[in-house]
Structures are given as C-alpha cells and as structure tokens.
Amino acid sequence: MSLLVGEAHVRLRDPIGYIAKVGEHLDTLNLSHEALPDGRRVTFSVGQATLLAGDGLVALRAEAEGLEQLASLKNILIFQMERLTEGEALDVVWTGDGADLRELPNFRPLKVLRVADITPHMRRVTLTGDDIARFESESIHVRMVIPEPGSPPAWPTLGASGRPVWPEGAARPALRTYTLRRVDLASREIDVDFVAHGDAGPGTRFARRAVPGDPVGMIGPGGGGMRSADWNLFVGDETALPAIGRLLERLPPTARGLALIEVADEAERQDLAHPPGLELRWLYRNGIPAGQSAMLREAALALELPETASISAWAGCEFATFRALRTHWREVWKLDRTQHLAVAYWRQGVAETA
C-alpha cells in the first residue's frame, strides 16, 4: 500500500533549538525515534514523521496509510510544536494528501443511550452512533467533545494547520480525555466511565446530568495498551480503572502479574474480569483526598523486580506518581520503552485544556 504524505514548512526563531527540544521530549515518551542530520524521524501509532531544521524554518513530513491517520499525525505534530515553542505564532499550511480536508476524519457525533452508576463515584454513560468501527482498536483513549448544556452542539472543523478549529464564545464545547471501557459494534454502543471528582469539571457535570438523547462528540482513538508478558504489572487510581479493566480483559487466560489499584474506599471497588494468575490488590484512601496519598506510589516502588523472562509494566495515575514510577522502571528496573508505559492521567490543581 502506498503511503499518503503531507508536508509543511513552519518558520521558527530557533529551528535547531526546536529540534533539540523535540529530542528531549521524545526521550520522556514511549516512541521510537532516530536522529537525523539536523532533524528527527519519529514513529507514531498512526504513521511516521520527519522533522528537519532549515534556514529559519522546520520542514515537516507526515506519512500514513489513510486520511484519518494522516490527519491525526498532523494534529499531533502541530500540537507538540505549539507546546514546545512557548507561544510563538505559528503559520502552518499543509500541502499534499488531505490538504483540502475540512471535516475532522477522526470525529464522530454520538448520543447518550443510557446511564448507570457503577459505584458511588463512578458513572457509566453508554453512547450510540453511526460509523463507530474506528473505536474498536488497540487504542483506548478518546477526547470527548462536550457541548454546553441546553445549546445546539457546535462541532469542530479541520483547519489548514492540521489542528481542529473550535467554535468561538459560548458555543465552544469542552474537551476532555477519557478511556473507552467497552465498544460493541453489533449493538452500536460505546461505554465511557466517568469519575465524579470534587472539582465538578465539564466531564463530571456532563455525566451527572446526562439523559438519553443528549449529544456529545468523540475524537480518536489514540494511545494504546501494553502487550502481555510473562509477568504484567498495572498501577492506577480510579481515573485509570476503565483502562485497567479493559486491558485486563484483553490478557490471555494464562497471564500472570499484579494490579495495584487505589480508590477512595471499599465502596469504589469493582468486579474486574482478569486471568486467575493475576492478583488484584486494592488500596483504600479512607478519607484522604485523591492526589494527597502516597500509598499507590509507595506500594509500586516497594515491589521487587520478578525473575521472569519478560515484564510489562503499565501505570495511569496522578502526575507525581507517574513521574516517580517512570523513573523507577527506567533507572532501577532497567525496562526499555517496549516494556513499560506510564501516563499522567491528571495533575493536582491543573485542569485539562484543548
């Protein structure tokens, strides 16, 4: 199959410095990349990208098998460029395949089908819609596009920069990242579990008020799980429960390992299907606010490295715990990027933005 290709040239004050920042940033992620003269080549789940520093500009080349993957790759590249150039004004226009596309190819409008409380602080919202096959994949994360209550939904379009263009003012929907708990193509259903946080953000408010027929959008999927090994470790708080539940269900029945799961109290414990050789160990904060307990981090750091042929370690948690585990797994356990994946699902005192 021939690849689709998009190219862009972006003027920057310090192209070589930007490429250096990209290299440092990639070292913190589980992405395969190689150094090139004045550039980097990076392999993403949706395709490959080449970044080359030139005279006052960075040349970007995105290669993918389909328009959806190519659009996702362009979005990733420009999103990261916005983050790493410290507010520098970017004038980006892509040429090549998909350059005239104005509908987000990885966006789907959905509606609420039903709502159920799984635990006192976990609500499952079942969504339905057409053409949802893309969400049945190894990727498990999506971005929920949440309209303002009582207003007709105003969905994003695709800009020439490869980034979504959002409605202005009060019509602008909120954007939050969640995990696909279940996708059933036969029934056209998608389950998304929402944790009721005390800050009552837009995702929590949506889940609390959701009734059948409410509109919501979904962008994705992205991110992935870990391939199974001889011994598998999962570490997470309640925000990672949907991901842990889905990843456990995908393990082979012979899988061994341990899942360390921190929740508010015993009432938040869930029945999770898992291989008999994998232990579920629940940790209860019992009154300690989320993000202010070190029990999950301490329990994970206290584990001894098992003597086995292969190891897979996965974590989804608050930023401080994520950073400690990632460092420990890399520097103490000596795991390479194919053996571990740690993700900061949230950060104390910081709200997610678009």
NUDREN-583080 format. One line per field, with one value per residue (C-alpha): residue number from 1; chain; x, y, z; residue in three letters. Coordinates in steps of 0.1 Angstrom, whole numbers, padded with zeros to 4 digits. Layout:
resi c(NUM|...)
chain c(A|...)
xx c(X|...)
yy c(Y|...)
zz c(Z|...)
resn c(ALA|...)
//
This chain:
resi c(1|2|3|4|5|6|7|8|9|10|11|12|13|14|15|16|17|18|19|20|21|22|23|24|25|26|27|28|29|30|31|32|33|34|35|36|37|38|39|40|41|42|43|44|45|46|47|48|49|50|51|52|53|54|55|56|57|58|59|60|61|62|63|64|65|66|67|68|69|70|71|72|73|74|75|76|77|78|79|80|81|82|83|84|85|86|87|88|89|90|91|92|93|94|95|96|97|98|99|100|101|102|103|104|105|106|107|108|109|110|111|112|113|114|115|116|117|118|119|120|121|122|123|124|125|126|127|128|129|130|131|132|133|134|135|136|137|138|139|140|141|142|143|144|145|146|147|148|149|150|151|152|153|154|155|156|157|158|159|160|161|162|163|164|165|166|167|168|169|170|171|172|173|174|175|176|177|178|179|180|181|182|183|184|185|186|187|188|189|190|191|192|193|194|195|196|197|198|199|200|201|202|203|204|205|206|207|208|209|210|211|212|213|214|215|216|217|218|219|220|221|222|223|224|225|226|227|228|229|230|231|232|233|234|235|236|237|238|239|240|241|242|243|244|245|246|247|248|249|250|251|252|253|254|255|256|257|258|259|260|261|262|263|264|265|266|267|268|269|270|271|272|273|274|275|276|277|278|279|280|281|282|283|284|285|286|287|288|289|290|291|292|293|294|295|296|297|298|299|300|301|302|303|304|305|306|307|308|309|310|311|312|313|314|315|316|317|318|319|320|321|322|323|324|325|326|327|328|329|330|331|332|333|334|335|336|337|338|339|340|341|342|343|344|345|346|347|348|349|350|351|352|353|354)
chain c(A|A|A|A|A|A|A|A|A|A|A|A|A|A|A|A|A|A|A|A|A|A|A|A|A|A|A|A|A|A|A|A|A|A|A|A|A|A|A|A|A|A|A|A|A|A|A|A|A|A|A|A|A|A|A|A|A|A|A|A|A|A|A|A|A|A|A|A|A|A|A|A|A|A|A|A|A|A|A|A|A|A|A|A|A|A|A|A|A|A|A|A|A|A|A|A|A|A|A|A|A|A|A|A|A|A|A|A|A|A|A|A|A|A|A|A|A|A|A|A|A|A|A|A|A|A|A|A|A|A|A|A|A|A|A|A|A|A|A|A|A|A|A|A|A|A|A|A|A|A|A|A|A|A|A|A|A|A|A|A|A|A|A|A|A|A|A|A|A|A|A|A|A|A|A|A|A|A|A|A|A|A|A|A|A|A|A|A|A|A|A|A|A|A|A|A|A|A|A|A|A|A|A|A|A|A|A|A|A|A|A|A|A|A|A|A|A|A|A|A|A|A|A|A|A|A|A|A|A|A|A|A|A|A|A|A|A|A|A|A|A|A|A|A|A|A|A|A|A|A|A|A|A|A|A|A|A|A|A|A|A|A|A|A|A|A|A|A|A|A|A|A|A|A|A|A|A|A|A|A|A|A|A|A|A|A|A|A|A|A|A|A|A|A|A|A|A|A|A|A|A|A|A|A|A|A|A|A|A|A|A|A|A|A|A|A|A|A|A|A|A|A|A|A|A|A|A|A|A|A|A|A|A|A|A|A|A|A|A|A|A|A|A|A|A|A|A|A|A|A|A|A|A|A)
xx c(0000|0013|0015|-0003|0020|0016|0042|0046|0073|0070|0090|0106|0130|0153|0148|0178|0169|0134|0147|0168|0136|0118|0146|0145|0107|0107|0131|0102|0077|0075|0081|0106|0127|0161|0184|0190|0214|0196|0164|0144|0124|0096|0073|0038|0010|-0007|0023|0058|0070|0103|0113|0143|0157|0164|0172|0147|0122|0114|0103|0076|0067|0039|0033|0004|-0017|-0051|-0066|-0077|-0042|-0026|-0049|-0042|-0004|-0006|-0026|0000|0029|0014|0000|0035|0051|0027|0037|0074|0077|0064|0036|0055|0030|0029|0018|0012|-0003|-0001|0003|-0002|-0027|-0057|-0047|-0082|-0100|-0121|-0141|-0123|-0119|-0115|-0145|-0179|-0211|-0228|-0258|-0264|-0282|-0284|-0267|-0258|-0239|-0211|-0200|-0210|-0184|-0182|-0209|-0211|-0225|-0234|-0233|-0245|-0239|-0231|-0197|-0180|-0158|-0127|-0131|-0127|-0089|-0059|-0060|-0081|-0082|-0105|-0112|-0149|-0163|-0189|-0214|-0228|-0260|-0291|-0274|-0273|-0240|-0213|-0187|-0151|-0138|-0103|-0080|-0053|-0028|-0040|-0054|-0091|-0109|-0133|-0164|-0159|-0175|-0202|-0207|-0172|-0175|-0153|-0127|-0116|-0097|-0114|-0109|-0131|-0144|-0164|-0171|-0198|-0201|-0231|-0252|-0235|-0227|-0197|-0193|-0173|-0169|-0167|-0152|-0171|-0143|-0149|-0139|-0170|-0153|-0172|-0168|-0183|-0211|-0219|-0221|-0242|-0268|-0267|-0300|-0308|-0306|-0280|-0254|-0217|-0188|-0158|-0123|-0099|-0089|-0053|-0029|-0025|-0021|0008|0014|0012|0044|0053|0046|0023|0020|-0008|-0008|-0035|-0060|-0098|-0092|-0073|-0099|-0116|-0083|-0071|-0105|-0102|-0065|-0071|-0099|-0076|-0049|-0046|-0060|-0025|-0012|0004|0010|-0004|-0028|-0024|-0055|-0061|-0096|-0114|-0128|-0141|-0174|-0154|-0141|-0153|-0156|-0130|-0126|-0090|-0068|-0067|-0029|-0031|-0037|-0059|-0047|-0070|-0057|-0082|-0075|-0103|-0108|-0076|-0083|-0073|-0037|-0027|-0020|0014|0001|-0001|0034|0049|0033|0045|0081|0083|0077|0107|0116|0104|0128|0110|0117|0096|0079|0052|0045|0017|0006|-0022|-0022|-0016|0015|0037|0032|0036|0069|0082|0072|0086|0119|0120|0111|0137|0166|0161|0143|0161|0130|0131|0103|0087|0083|0067|0042|0034|0008|-0002|-0040|-0043|-0023|-0032|-0046|-0043|-0073|-0071|-0073|-0078)
yy c(0000|0034|0059|0093|0122|0157|0184|0218|0244|0263|0294|0294|0317|0288|0257|0239|0246|0233|0200|0197|0202|0175|0151|0158|0155|0122|0107|0111|0092|0056|0064|0050|0078|0082|0112|0126|0153|0185|0165|0136|0108|0096|0065|0070|0046|0064|0068|0083|0119|0136|0169|0188|0222|0246|0282|0299|0270|0235|0212|0186|0155|0132|0097|0075|0047|0066|0101|0095|0085|0113|0139|0125|0127|0163|0173|0156|0174|0209|0203|0194|0223|0247|0233|0234|0268|0288|0307|0315|0325|0296|0299|0264|0253|0217|0206|0171|0145|0156|0193|0204|0183|0204|0177|0161|0125|0111|0129|0112|0128|0105|0105|0092|0059|0052|0060|0037|0042|0015|0027|0057|0078|0061|0066|0047|0066|0044|0062|0053|0065|0056|0046|0038|0009|0031|0029|-0008|-0009|-0014|0023|0030|0068|0094|0131|0138|0169|0181|0208|0235|0222|0234|0247|0231|0212|0232|0207|0215|0216|0209|0239|0243|0239|0203|0214|0215|0248|0254|0275|0308|0322|0304|0278|0264|0228|0215|0189|0161|0128|0095|0058|0036|0010|-0011|-0009|-0032|-0028|-0051|-0030|0003|0010|0026|0027|0055|0056|0090|0096|0121|0145|0171|0199|0192|0197|0196|0158|0152|0177|0160|0126|0138|0154|0130|0117|0096|0117|0142|0149|0145|0142|0119|0123|0095|0069|0073|0059|0022|-0005|-0028|-0062|-0090|-0106|-0134|-0110|-0080|-0050|-0025|0006|0032|0052|0054|0075|0046|0020|0020|0014|-0012|-0030|-0031|-0041|-0069|-0083|-0085|-0105|-0142|-0165|-0177|-0142|-0137|-0105|-0079|-0049|-0022|0000|0029|0041|0062|0034|-0002|0010|0021|-0015|-0030|-0066|-0068|-0098|-0109|-0140|-0162|-0159|-0121|-0106|-0076|-0056|-0027|0003|0025|0061|0061|0099|0111|0133|0120|0131|0136|0100|0083|0048|0038|0052|0036|0002|0002|0013|-0014|-0042|-0064|-0070|-0105|-0130|-0139|-0139|-0108|-0080|-0055|-0025|0000|0030|0056|0080|0115|0133|0129|0092|0088|0106|0085|0052|0061|0070|0038|0015|0030|0036|0009|-0019|-0011|-0016|-0003|0016|-0017|-0030|-0001|0027|0053|0080|0110|0108|0141|0166|0180|0215|0216|0213|0197|0221|0217)
zz c(0000|-0010|0019|0020|0025|0039|0041|0058|0063|0096|0103|0138|0156|0165|0143|0156|0192|0185|0171|0203|0224|0204|0211|0248|0248|0229|0255|0280|0258|0246|0210|0186|0171|0153|0150|0115|0104|0117|0124|0138|0124|0147|0146|0160|0162|0132|0110|0107|0108|0097|0112|0096|0107|0079|0074|0097|0094|0103|0075|0085|0066|0077|0062|0070|0054|0054|0057|0093|0104|0084|0099|0134|0127|0115|0146|0169|0152|0154|0189|0202|0182|0199|0233|0227|0211|0241|0224|0192|0165|0140|0104|0092|0059|0049|0013|-0003|0006|0027|0025|0014|0040|0064|0083|0112|0099|0134|0149|0154|0167|0193|0216|0251|0251|0289|0322|0352|0384|0387|0422|0443|0424|0390|0364|0331|0302|0272|0239|0204|0169|0133|0119|0152|0139|0142|0180|0182|0182|0204|0211|0242|0247|0231|0236|0245|0229|0254|0243|0265|0282|0265|0234|0199|0195|0176|0164|0154|0119|0105|0099|0073|0101|0108|0141|0150|0146|0175|0177|0194|0225|0245|0217|0222|0236|0264|0256|0280|0276|0286|0282|0260|0285|0260|0223|0209|0171|0168|0192|0181|0218|0235|0273|0289|0327|0345|0379|0400|0410|0437|0413|0391|0358|0324|0322|0356|0350|0317|0333|0362|0340|0311|0298|0268|0236|0249|0221|0226|0202|0202|0187|0184|0194|0205|0229|0235|0260|0266|0251|0275|0290|0314|0343|0340|0363|0363|0386|0388|0407|0400|0369|0354|0364|0330|0312|0337|0333|0295|0295|0319|0297|0268|0285|0277|0303|0312|0321|0355|0374|0397|0395|0422|0423|0446|0452|0478|0499|0496|0481|0450|0444|0411|0399|0371|0349|0349|0344|0376|0377|0381|0415|0421|0451|0462|0482|0501|0509|0535|0538|0522|0492|0458|0449|0486|0494|0486|0492|0455|0447|0478|0471|0435|0444|0471|0446|0438|0402|0395|0380|0348|0311|0302|0321|0311|0334|0329|0350|0348|0378|0391|0378|0408|0410|0372|0373|0402|0386|0351|0367|0388|0360|0337|0361|0387|0369|0336|0315|0279|0261|0249|0284|0302|0297|0324|0318|0339|0338|0358|0377|0411|0407|0369|0345|0311|0281|0244)
resn c(MET|SER|LEU|LEU|VAL|GLY|GLU|ALA|HIS|VAL|ARG|LEU|ARG|ASP|PRO|ILE|GLY|TYR|ILE|ALA|LYS|VAL|GLY|GLU|HIS|LEU|ASP|THR|LEU|ASN|LEU|SER|HIS|GLU|ALA|LEU|PRO|ASP|GLY|ARG|ARG|VAL|THR|PHE|SER|VAL|GLY|GLN|ALA|THR|LEU|LEU|ALA|GLY|ASP|GLY|LEU|VAL|ALA|LEU|ARG|ALA|GLU|ALA|GLU|GLY|LEU|GLU|GLN|LEU|ALA|SER|LEU|LYS|ASN|ILE|LEU|ILE|PHE|GLN|MET|GLU|ARG|LEU|THR|GLU|GLY|GLU|ALA|LEU|ASP|VAL|VAL|TRP|THR|GLY|ASP|GLY|ALA|ASP|LEU|ARG|GLU|LEU|PRO|ASN|PHE|ARG|PRO|LEU|LYS|VAL|LEU|ARG|VAL|ALA|ASP|ILE|THR|PRO|HIS|MET|ARG|ARG|VAL|THR|LEU|THR|GLY|ASP|ASP|ILE|ALA|ARG|PHE|GLU|SER|GLU|SER|ILE|HIS|VAL|ARG|MET|VAL|ILE|PRO|GLU|PRO|GLY|SER|PRO|PRO|ALA|TRP|PRO|THR|LEU|GLY|ALA|SER|GLY|ARG|PRO|VAL|TRP|PRO|GLU|GLY|ALA|ALA|ARG|PRO|ALA|LEU|ARG|THR|TYR|THR|LEU|ARG|ARG|VAL|ASP|LEU|ALA|SER|ARG|GLU|ILE|ASP|VAL|ASP|PHE|VAL|ALA|HIS|GLY|ASP|ALA|GLY|PRO|GLY|THR|ARG|PHE|ALA|ARG|ARG|ALA|VAL|PRO|GLY|ASP|PRO|VAL|GLY|MET|ILE|GLY|PRO|GLY|GLY|GLY|GLY|MET|ARG|SER|ALA|ASP|TRP|ASN|LEU|PHE|VAL|GLY|ASP|GLU|THR|ALA|LEU|PRO|ALA|ILE|GLY|ARG|LEU|LEU|GLU|ARG|LEU|PRO|PRO|THR|ALA|ARG|GLY|LEU|ALA|LEU|ILE|GLU|VAL|ALA|ASP|GLU|ALA|GLU|ARG|GLN|ASP|LEU|ALA|HIS|PRO|PRO|GLY|LEU|GLU|LEU|ARG|TRP|LEU|TYR|ARG|ASN|GLY|ILE|PRO|ALA|GLY|GLN|SER|ALA|MET|LEU|ARG|GLU|ALA|ALA|LEU|ALA|LEU|GLU|LEU|PRO|GLU|THR|ALA|SER|ILE|SER|ALA|TRP|ALA|GLY|CYS|GLU|PHE|ALA|THR|PHE|ARG|ALA|LEU|ARG|THR|HIS|TRP|ARG|GLU|VAL|TRP|LYS|LEU|ASP|ARG|THR|GLN|HIS|LEU|ALA|VAL|ALA|TYR|TRP|ARG|GLN|GLY|VAL|ALA|GLU|THR|ALA)
//
